[in-house]
Amino acid sequence: MKPDTPSLDLASIGDEQLSRLSRGLIGSEVLRIAAEIRALVAEGHTVCNLTVGDFDPREFRPPDRLLAGVQKALAGGHTNYPPSNGTLELRQALTRFLAREFGLTYPVESVLVAGGARPLIYATYRALVDPGDRVAYPVPSWNNNHYCYLTGAEGVPIEVGRPSGFHPTPEQVRTLLPTIRMLALNTPLNPTGTAIDTAALTEICRDLVDENQRRHARGERPVFLMFDQVYWSLEFERLRPQSPPVLCPEVAPYTVLLDAISKSLAATGLRVGWSVASPAVTQRMSDLLGHVGAWAPKAEQIATAEFLDDAEAFHAFRGEMQEKLRARLDRLYRGFTSLAGRGFPVEAVEPEGTLYLSVRVDLFGRSLDGRRMENNEDIRKALLTGAGIAVVPFQAFGLARENGWFRLSVGAASLAAIDQGLERLAAMLARVQA
Ligand SMILES: Cc1ncc(COP(=O)(O)O)c(C=O)c1O
Protein backbone atom coordinates (compact mmCIF):
# COMPACT_ATOMS: atom_id res chain seq x y z
CA MET A 1 0.00 0.00 0.00
CA LYS A 2 1.25 3.46 -0.87
CA PRO A 3 1.86 5.63 2.22
CA ASP A 4 -0.29 8.74 2.40
CA THR A 5 1.66 11.77 1.29
CA PRO A 6 0.54 15.17 2.58
CA SER A 7 -0.59 17.59 -0.13
CA LEU A 8 1.64 20.66 -0.16
CA ASP A 9 0.03 23.95 -1.08
CA LEU A 10 3.14 25.45 -2.70
CA ALA A 11 1.13 27.64 -5.08
CA SER A 12 0.04 29.85 -2.17
CA ILE A 13 3.39 31.61 -2.42
CA GLY A 14 3.77 33.92 -5.40
CA ASP A 15 6.02 36.78 -6.46
CA GLU A 16 4.14 39.25 -4.28
CA GLN A 17 5.42 37.52 -1.13
CA LEU A 18 9.07 37.86 -2.17
CA SER A 19 11.67 40.58 -1.65
CA ARG A 20 11.60 43.79 -3.64
CA LEU A 21 14.93 42.79 -5.19
CA SER A 22 13.65 39.48 -6.51
CA ARG A 23 10.38 40.96 -7.72
CA GLY A 24 12.36 43.41 -9.87
CA LEU A 25 14.69 40.83 -11.43
CA ILE A 26 14.49 40.41 -15.17
CA GLY A 27 14.78 36.79 -16.28
CA SER A 28 17.12 35.71 -19.04
CA GLU A 29 15.88 36.54 -22.53
CA VAL A 30 18.02 33.76 -23.97
CA LEU A 31 16.30 31.19 -21.74
CA ARG A 32 12.90 32.43 -22.89
CA ILE A 33 13.93 32.00 -26.52
CA ALA A 34 15.36 28.55 -25.70
CA ALA A 35 11.93 27.44 -24.45
CA GLU A 36 10.38 28.62 -27.73
CA ILE A 37 12.94 26.61 -29.72
CA ARG A 38 12.27 23.47 -27.68
CA ALA A 39 8.56 23.78 -28.44
CA LEU A 40 9.21 24.16 -32.20
CA VAL A 41 11.59 21.18 -32.25
CA ALA A 42 9.03 19.10 -30.33
CA GLU A 43 6.52 19.91 -33.10
CA GLY A 44 8.96 18.41 -35.62
CA HIS A 45 10.51 21.63 -37.03
CA THR A 46 14.21 21.82 -37.89
CA VAL A 47 15.94 24.69 -36.08
CA CYS A 48 19.54 25.86 -36.41
CA ASN A 49 20.05 27.01 -32.84
CA LEU A 50 22.36 30.02 -32.83
CA THR A 51 21.20 31.34 -29.45
CA VAL A 52 23.12 29.73 -26.64
CA GLY A 53 26.41 31.16 -25.39
CA ASP A 54 27.40 27.60 -24.60
CA PHE A 55 29.16 24.70 -26.32
CA ASP A 56 27.39 21.54 -27.37
CA PRO A 57 29.83 18.84 -26.21
CA ARG A 58 29.17 16.92 -29.46
CA GLU A 59 30.71 19.87 -31.34
CA PHE A 60 33.18 21.24 -28.78
CA ARG A 61 34.62 18.98 -26.08
CA PRO A 62 36.93 20.15 -23.30
CA PRO A 63 40.50 18.81 -23.59
CA ASP A 64 40.67 15.06 -22.80
CA ARG A 65 43.57 15.73 -20.49
CA LEU A 66 41.48 18.14 -18.42
CA LEU A 67 38.62 15.64 -18.14
CA ALA A 68 41.01 12.84 -17.20
CA GLY A 69 42.53 15.15 -14.57
CA VAL A 70 39.10 15.76 -12.99
CA GLN A 71 38.37 12.02 -12.92
CA LYS A 72 41.77 11.25 -11.42
CA ALA A 73 41.32 13.88 -8.72
CA LEU A 74 37.86 12.57 -7.85
CA ALA A 75 39.14 8.99 -7.71
CA GLY A 76 41.98 10.26 -5.51
CA GLY A 77 39.45 11.46 -2.94
CA HIS A 78 39.36 15.21 -3.64
CA THR A 79 35.68 15.45 -2.83
CA ASN A 80 35.81 17.87 0.08
CA TYR A 81 35.68 21.67 0.35
CA PRO A 82 38.54 23.45 -1.38
CA PRO A 83 40.05 26.51 0.35
CA SER A 84 37.41 29.22 -0.15
CA ASN A 85 39.73 31.39 -2.27
CA GLY A 86 40.93 28.47 -4.42
CA THR A 87 43.63 25.86 -3.96
CA LEU A 88 47.11 27.28 -3.53
CA GLU A 89 48.32 25.05 -6.41
CA LEU A 90 45.79 26.56 -8.82
CA ARG A 91 46.41 30.13 -7.70
CA GLN A 92 50.16 29.58 -8.10
CA ALA A 93 49.61 27.95 -11.49
CA LEU A 94 47.57 31.01 -12.50
CA THR A 95 50.41 33.38 -11.62
CA ARG A 96 52.66 31.29 -13.89
CA PHE A 97 49.95 31.33 -16.58
CA LEU A 98 49.69 35.14 -16.37
CA ALA A 99 53.46 35.45 -16.67
CA ARG A 100 53.65 33.03 -19.61
CA GLU A 101 50.63 34.18 -21.65
CA PHE A 102 50.43 37.88 -20.74
CA GLY A 103 53.91 38.77 -19.51
CA LEU A 104 52.38 39.94 -16.21
CA THR A 105 53.82 39.35 -12.74
CA TYR A 106 51.20 39.23 -9.99
CA PRO A 107 51.61 37.91 -6.44
CA VAL A 108 49.52 34.87 -5.55
CA GLU A 109 47.53 37.11 -3.16
CA SER A 110 46.08 38.83 -6.22
CA VAL A 111 44.41 35.69 -7.50
CA LEU A 112 40.96 34.48 -6.46
CA VAL A 113 39.32 31.32 -7.80
CA ALA A 114 35.56 30.75 -7.99
CA GLY A 115 32.94 28.68 -9.76
CA GLY A 116 33.27 30.38 -13.15
CA ALA A 117 33.55 34.06 -14.02
CA ARG A 118 29.99 34.95 -12.96
CA PRO A 119 30.44 34.92 -9.16
CA LEU A 120 33.61 36.93 -9.63
CA ILE A 121 31.78 39.57 -11.67
CA TYR A 122 29.20 39.81 -8.91
CA ALA A 123 31.94 40.03 -6.27
CA THR A 124 33.74 42.74 -8.26
CA TYR A 125 30.61 44.85 -8.34
CA ARG A 126 29.96 44.19 -4.66
CA ALA A 127 33.52 44.90 -3.52
CA LEU A 128 33.96 48.14 -5.47
CA VAL A 129 30.57 49.72 -6.08
CA ASP A 130 28.22 51.22 -3.50
CA PRO A 131 24.48 51.46 -4.10
CA GLY A 132 23.90 54.60 -6.15
CA ASP A 133 27.44 54.59 -7.62
CA ARG A 134 27.57 54.84 -11.40
CA VAL A 135 28.90 51.99 -13.53
CA ALA A 136 29.51 52.58 -17.24
CA TYR A 137 29.42 49.75 -19.76
CA PRO A 138 28.86 49.41 -23.48
CA VAL A 139 25.50 48.40 -24.86
CA PRO A 140 25.23 45.85 -26.20
CA SER A 141 27.21 43.90 -23.60
CA TRP A 142 26.57 40.86 -21.50
CA ASN A 143 24.65 41.17 -18.24
CA ASN A 144 26.10 44.43 -16.88
CA ASN A 145 22.56 45.81 -16.67
CA HIS A 146 21.61 42.87 -14.44
CA TYR A 147 24.68 43.18 -12.19
CA CYS A 148 23.94 46.90 -11.78
CA TYR A 149 20.41 46.04 -10.74
CA LEU A 150 21.61 43.41 -8.27
CA THR A 151 24.04 45.78 -6.60
CA GLY A 152 21.91 48.92 -6.69
CA ALA A 153 24.39 50.65 -8.98
CA GLU A 154 23.23 53.23 -11.46
CA GLY A 155 23.97 51.75 -14.88
CA VAL A 156 25.40 54.19 -17.42
CA PRO A 157 24.99 52.49 -20.80
CA ILE A 158 27.40 53.67 -23.50
CA GLU A 159 25.75 53.02 -26.85
CA VAL A 160 28.32 51.59 -29.21
CA GLY A 161 28.07 50.82 -32.90
CA ARG A 162 29.81 49.32 -35.85
CA PRO A 163 32.24 52.22 -36.57
CA SER A 164 34.11 51.65 -33.26
CA GLY A 165 33.87 47.84 -33.53
CA PHE A 166 31.07 47.95 -30.94
CA HIS A 167 33.43 49.20 -28.21
CA PRO A 168 33.38 52.53 -26.38
CA THR A 169 35.67 55.19 -27.80
CA PRO A 170 38.13 57.06 -25.55
CA GLU A 171 36.03 60.20 -26.12
CA GLN A 172 32.86 58.49 -24.88
CA VAL A 173 34.64 57.21 -21.77
CA ARG A 174 36.52 60.45 -21.05
CA THR A 175 33.36 62.46 -20.52
CA LEU A 176 32.03 59.85 -18.08
CA LEU A 177 35.18 59.15 -16.08
CA PRO A 178 34.75 61.95 -13.51
CA THR A 179 31.28 60.67 -12.61
CA ILE A 180 31.63 56.89 -12.44
CA ARG A 181 32.92 54.35 -9.91
CA MET A 182 33.57 51.59 -12.41
CA LEU A 183 33.99 51.00 -16.13
CA ALA A 184 33.13 47.48 -17.31
CA LEU A 185 34.84 46.34 -20.51
CA ASN A 186 34.95 42.97 -22.25
CA THR A 187 37.01 42.11 -25.32
CA PRO A 188 36.44 40.33 -27.63
CA LEU A 189 32.89 41.27 -26.81
CA ASN A 190 29.87 39.15 -26.10
CA PRO A 191 27.57 39.62 -28.08
CA THR A 192 29.37 41.16 -31.07
CA GLY A 193 32.49 38.99 -31.47
CA THR A 194 34.61 42.11 -32.05
CA ALA A 195 37.84 43.19 -30.34
CA ILE A 196 38.64 46.65 -29.02
CA ASP A 197 41.27 48.68 -30.84
CA THR A 198 44.56 48.51 -28.91
CA ALA A 199 45.30 52.24 -29.18
CA ALA A 200 41.77 53.07 -27.96
CA LEU A 201 42.06 50.71 -24.99
CA THR A 202 45.48 52.16 -24.09
CA GLU A 203 44.07 55.68 -24.20
CA ILE A 204 41.11 54.70 -22.02
CA CYS A 205 43.52 53.20 -19.46
CA ARG A 206 45.71 56.31 -19.44
CA ASP A 207 42.68 58.56 -18.96
CA LEU A 208 41.53 56.37 -16.07
CA VAL A 209 44.95 56.68 -14.42
CA ASP A 210 44.88 60.49 -14.90
CA GLU A 211 41.39 60.66 -13.40
CA ASN A 212 42.60 58.67 -10.39
CA GLN A 213 45.58 60.95 -9.86
CA ARG A 214 43.15 63.85 -9.62
CA ARG A 215 40.92 61.88 -7.24
CA HIS A 216 43.90 60.86 -5.13
CA ALA A 217 44.91 64.52 -4.75
CA ARG A 218 41.38 65.28 -3.54
CA GLY A 219 41.35 62.26 -1.20
CA GLU A 220 38.53 60.57 -3.15
CA ARG A 221 37.99 56.90 -3.94
CA PRO A 222 39.20 55.85 -7.38
CA VAL A 223 37.38 54.73 -10.49
CA PHE A 224 37.95 51.02 -11.21
CA LEU A 225 38.14 49.01 -14.41
CA MET A 226 36.50 45.60 -14.55
CA PHE A 227 38.12 43.92 -17.52
CA ASP A 228 36.42 40.70 -18.55
CA GLN A 229 38.79 38.76 -20.76
CA VAL A 230 37.08 35.38 -20.77
CA TYR A 231 37.28 35.24 -24.58
CA TRP A 232 40.91 36.41 -24.97
CA SER A 233 42.24 33.04 -26.14
CA LEU A 234 39.47 32.82 -28.73
CA GLU A 235 40.58 35.99 -30.51
CA PHE A 236 41.74 34.93 -33.94
CA GLU A 237 44.58 37.18 -35.04
CA ARG A 238 46.21 38.08 -31.75
CA LEU A 239 48.69 35.85 -30.00
CA ARG A 240 49.39 38.14 -27.05
CA PRO A 241 46.17 39.34 -25.45
CA GLN A 242 45.36 43.04 -25.07
CA SER A 243 45.18 43.35 -21.33
CA PRO A 244 45.10 46.76 -19.61
CA PRO A 245 48.07 46.16 -17.25
CA VAL A 246 50.15 45.13 -20.29
CA LEU A 247 49.23 48.25 -22.27
CA CYS A 248 49.42 50.64 -19.30
CA PRO A 249 51.04 49.18 -16.15
CA GLU A 250 49.88 52.18 -14.07
CA VAL A 251 46.27 51.02 -14.44
CA ALA A 252 46.98 47.69 -12.69
CA PRO A 253 46.04 48.79 -9.14
CA TYR A 254 42.58 49.85 -10.33
CA THR A 255 41.92 46.86 -12.58
CA VAL A 256 40.13 43.60 -11.90
CA LEU A 257 40.91 41.03 -14.60
CA LEU A 258 38.38 38.24 -15.05
CA ASP A 259 39.00 34.94 -16.79
CA ALA A 260 37.72 31.36 -16.78
CA ILE A 261 38.07 28.00 -18.47
CA SER A 262 34.40 28.16 -19.48
CA LYS A 263 34.97 29.47 -22.98
CA SER A 264 38.72 29.02 -23.51
CA LEU A 265 38.59 25.28 -22.73
CA ALA A 266 34.97 24.71 -23.85
CA ALA A 267 34.36 23.79 -20.21
CA THR A 268 31.26 25.81 -19.32
CA GLY A 269 29.96 23.07 -17.02
CA LEU A 270 33.17 22.49 -15.08
CA ARG A 271 32.94 25.90 -13.35
CA VAL A 272 36.42 27.30 -12.82
CA GLY A 273 37.05 31.05 -13.08
CA TRP A 274 39.52 33.49 -11.56
CA SER A 275 40.04 37.17 -10.91
CA VAL A 276 43.30 39.06 -10.62
CA ALA A 277 43.44 42.38 -8.79
CA SER A 278 45.18 44.34 -6.07
CA PRO A 279 45.44 42.05 -3.00
CA ALA A 280 43.12 44.29 -0.92
CA VAL A 281 40.41 43.98 -3.56
CA THR A 282 40.98 40.24 -3.91
CA GLN A 283 40.75 39.78 -0.13
CA ARG A 284 37.34 41.47 0.09
CA MET A 285 36.01 39.65 -2.96
CA SER A 286 37.19 36.44 -1.34
CA ASP A 287 35.48 37.30 1.97
CA LEU A 288 32.27 37.95 0.10
CA LEU A 289 32.35 34.81 -2.02
CA GLY A 290 33.29 32.77 1.04
CA HIS A 291 29.83 33.54 2.39
CA VAL A 292 28.16 32.82 -0.93
CA GLY A 293 30.08 29.55 -1.20
CA ALA A 294 30.59 29.97 -4.93
CA TRP A 295 33.88 28.09 -5.07
CA ALA A 296 35.01 25.88 -7.91
CA PRO A 297 34.93 22.13 -7.18
CA LYS A 298 38.27 20.92 -5.87
CA ALA A 299 38.79 18.19 -8.48
CA GLU A 300 38.25 20.73 -11.28
CA GLN A 301 40.74 23.09 -9.65
CA ILE A 302 43.42 20.40 -9.45
CA ALA A 303 42.88 19.41 -13.08
CA THR A 304 42.84 23.04 -14.26
CA ALA A 305 46.15 23.76 -12.51
CA GLU A 306 47.78 20.79 -14.22
CA PHE A 307 46.35 21.66 -17.63
CA LEU A 308 47.21 25.38 -17.60
CA ASP A 309 50.76 24.60 -16.55
CA ASP A 310 51.22 22.60 -19.74
CA ALA A 311 51.92 25.34 -22.29
CA GLU A 312 52.01 22.92 -25.21
CA ALA A 313 48.64 21.36 -24.39
CA PHE A 314 47.06 24.78 -23.81
CA HIS A 315 48.36 26.20 -27.09
CA ALA A 316 47.36 23.11 -29.06
CA PHE A 317 43.83 23.26 -27.66
CA ARG A 318 43.61 26.99 -28.27
CA GLY A 319 44.54 26.40 -31.91
CA GLU A 320 41.88 23.68 -32.28
CA MET A 321 39.16 25.83 -30.74
CA GLN A 322 40.01 28.76 -32.97
CA GLU A 323 40.01 26.60 -36.08
CA LYS A 324 36.60 25.11 -35.35
CA LEU A 325 35.00 28.38 -34.28
CA ARG A 326 36.47 30.26 -37.17
CA ALA A 327 35.23 27.71 -39.71
CA ARG A 328 31.67 28.09 -38.40
CA LEU A 329 31.75 31.88 -38.00
CA ASP A 330 33.32 32.36 -41.44
CA ARG A 331 30.70 30.10 -43.02
CA LEU A 332 27.94 32.22 -41.50
CA TYR A 333 29.68 35.48 -42.31
CA ARG A 334 30.23 34.48 -45.94
CA GLY A 335 26.61 33.28 -46.16
CA PHE A 336 25.30 36.64 -44.95
CA THR A 337 27.63 38.68 -47.15
CA SER A 338 26.63 36.64 -50.17
CA LEU A 339 22.94 37.25 -49.37
CA ALA A 340 23.73 40.98 -49.07
CA GLY A 341 25.47 40.75 -52.47
CA ARG A 342 22.24 39.34 -53.88
CA GLY A 343 20.41 42.47 -52.72
CA PHE A 344 18.82 41.12 -49.53
CA PRO A 345 18.71 43.64 -46.64
CA VAL A 346 21.25 41.92 -44.39
CA GLU A 347 24.79 42.68 -43.23
CA ALA A 348 27.35 40.91 -41.06
CA VAL A 349 30.46 42.02 -39.17
CA GLU A 350 33.64 40.10 -39.90
CA PRO A 351 34.25 37.82 -36.89
CA GLU A 352 37.36 38.54 -34.82
CA GLY A 353 36.95 35.87 -32.15
CA THR A 354 34.59 34.35 -29.56
CA LEU A 355 31.69 32.18 -30.68
CA TYR A 356 29.59 35.11 -31.84
CA LEU A 357 28.77 36.90 -35.05
CA SER A 358 26.86 40.18 -35.34
CA VAL A 359 24.35 40.38 -38.15
CA ARG A 360 21.77 42.96 -39.10
CA VAL A 361 18.52 41.89 -40.69
CA ASP A 362 16.65 44.99 -41.78
CA LEU A 363 13.13 43.80 -42.48
CA PHE A 364 11.40 46.71 -40.75
CA GLY A 365 8.13 47.56 -42.47
CA ARG A 366 8.20 44.45 -44.67
CA SER A 367 5.94 41.41 -44.47
CA LEU A 368 6.37 37.67 -44.34
CA ASP A 369 3.36 35.44 -44.95
CA GLY A 370 1.07 38.42 -44.41
CA ARG A 371 2.69 39.47 -41.12
CA ARG A 372 4.29 42.91 -41.02
CA MET A 373 7.58 43.25 -39.13
CA GLU A 374 7.78 46.36 -36.97
CA ASN A 375 10.53 45.62 -34.46
CA ASN A 376 13.45 43.30 -33.68
CA GLU A 377 11.18 40.81 -31.95
CA ASP A 378 9.00 40.50 -35.11
CA ILE A 379 12.14 39.93 -37.20
CA ARG A 380 13.50 37.39 -34.71
CA LYS A 381 10.21 35.47 -34.80
CA ALA A 382 10.16 35.56 -38.62
CA LEU A 383 13.71 34.14 -38.74
CA LEU A 384 12.71 31.41 -36.31
CA THR A 385 9.40 30.33 -37.82
CA GLY A 386 10.16 31.26 -41.45
CA ALA A 387 13.77 30.05 -41.73
CA GLY A 388 14.31 27.83 -38.69
CA ILE A 389 17.14 30.07 -37.51
CA ALA A 390 17.17 30.97 -33.82
CA VAL A 391 19.03 34.17 -32.90
CA VAL A 392 19.17 36.64 -30.01
CA PRO A 393 18.42 40.36 -30.52
CA PHE A 394 20.88 42.93 -29.15
CA GLN A 395 18.04 44.06 -26.85
CA ALA A 396 18.88 41.02 -24.72
CA PHE A 397 22.23 42.75 -24.09
CA GLY A 398 20.85 46.01 -22.77
CA LEU A 399 20.36 47.88 -26.04
CA ALA A 400 17.18 49.96 -26.09
CA ARG A 401 17.23 50.92 -29.78
CA GLU A 402 15.41 48.67 -32.27
CA ASN A 403 17.98 48.52 -35.05
CA GLY A 404 17.82 45.01 -36.46
CA TRP A 405 21.10 43.71 -34.94
CA PHE A 406 21.29 40.14 -33.68
CA ARG A 407 23.84 37.84 -32.05
CA LEU A 408 24.49 34.50 -33.72
CA SER A 409 26.35 31.96 -31.59
CA VAL A 410 27.99 28.91 -33.12
CA GLY A 411 28.88 26.91 -30.00
CA ALA A 412 26.09 24.41 -30.56
CA ALA A 413 26.02 24.42 -34.38
CA SER A 414 27.59 22.00 -36.85
CA LEU A 415 28.79 23.23 -40.26
CA ALA A 416 26.03 21.20 -41.91
CA ALA A 417 23.35 22.81 -39.71
CA ILE A 418 24.73 26.26 -40.59
CA ASP A 419 24.65 25.49 -44.34
CA GLN A 420 21.08 24.24 -44.14
CA GLY A 421 20.04 27.27 -42.06
CA LEU A 422 21.55 29.63 -44.64
CA GLU A 423 19.63 27.90 -47.43
CA ARG A 424 16.37 28.24 -45.53
CA LEU A 425 17.21 31.91 -44.83
CA ALA A 426 17.73 32.64 -48.55
CA ALA A 427 14.38 31.04 -49.33
CA MET A 428 12.67 33.02 -46.57
CA LEU A 429 14.18 36.35 -47.65
CA ALA A 430 12.96 35.67 -51.19
CA ARG A 431 9.41 35.35 -49.77
CA VAL A 432 9.55 38.67 -47.90
CA GLN A 433 7.33 41.34 -49.40
CA ALA A 434 7.80 45.10 -49.37
C1 LIG B 1 31.65 38.21 -21.24
C2 LIG B 1 31.31 37.06 -20.36
N1 LIG B 1 31.81 37.01 -19.12
C3 LIG B 1 31.53 36.00 -18.29
C4 LIG B 1 30.70 34.98 -18.69
C5 LIG B 1 30.36 33.89 -17.70
O1 LIG B 1 31.32 32.95 -17.66
P1 LIG B 1 31.20 31.69 -16.65
O2 LIG B 1 30.46 30.64 -17.39
O3 LIG B 1 32.63 31.34 -16.40
O4 LIG B 1 30.48 32.12 -15.44
C6 LIG B 1 30.13 34.99 -19.96
C7 LIG B 1 29.21 33.92 -20.35
O5 LIG B 1 28.58 33.90 -21.36
C8 LIG B 1 30.46 36.05 -20.82
O6 LIG B 1 29.96 36.12 -22.04
The ligand as an SDF file (V2000), in Angstrom:
LIG
                    3D

 16 16  0  0  0  0  0  0  0  0999 V2000
   31.6490   38.2080  -21.2390 C   0  0  0  0  0  0  0  0  0  0  0  0
   31.3050   37.0610  -20.3650 C   0  0  0  0  0  0  0  0  0  0  0  0
   31.8140   37.0090  -19.1210 N   0  0  0  0  0  0  0  0  0  0  0  0
   31.5250   35.9960  -18.2950 C   0  0  0  0  0  0  0  0  0  0  0  0
   30.6960   34.9780  -18.6870 C   0  0  0  0  0  0  0  0  0  0  0  0
   30.3640   33.8860  -17.7040 C   0  0  0  0  0  0  0  0  0  0  0  0
   31.3150   32.9450  -17.6580 O   0  0  0  0  0  0  0  0  0  0  0  0
   31.2040   31.6950  -16.6510 P   0  0  0  0  0  0  0  0  0  0  0  0
   30.4600   30.6390  -17.3890 O   0  0  0  0  0  0  0  0  0  0  0  0
   32.6280   31.3420  -16.3970 O   0  0  0  0  0  0  0  0  0  0  0  0
   30.4810   32.1210  -15.4360 O   0  0  0  0  0  0  0  0  0  0  0  0
   30.1320   34.9900  -19.9560 C   0  0  0  0  0  0  0  0  0  0  0  0
   29.2090   33.9250  -20.3470 C   0  0  0  0  0  0  0  0  0  0  0  0
   28.5840   33.9020  -21.3610 O   0  0  0  0  0  0  0  0  0  0  0  0
   30.4580   36.0510  -20.8190 C   0  0  0  0  0  0  0  0  0  0  0  0
   29.9570   36.1170  -22.0430 O   0  0  0  0  0  0  0  0  0  0  0  0
  1  2  1  0
  2  3  1  0
  2 15  2  0
  3  4  2  0
  4  5  1  0
  5  6  1  0
  5 12  2  0
  6  7  1  0
  7  8  1  0
  8  9  2  0
  8 10  1  0
  8 11  1  0
 12 13  1  0
 12 15  1  0
 13 14  2  0
 15 16  1  0
M  END
$$$$
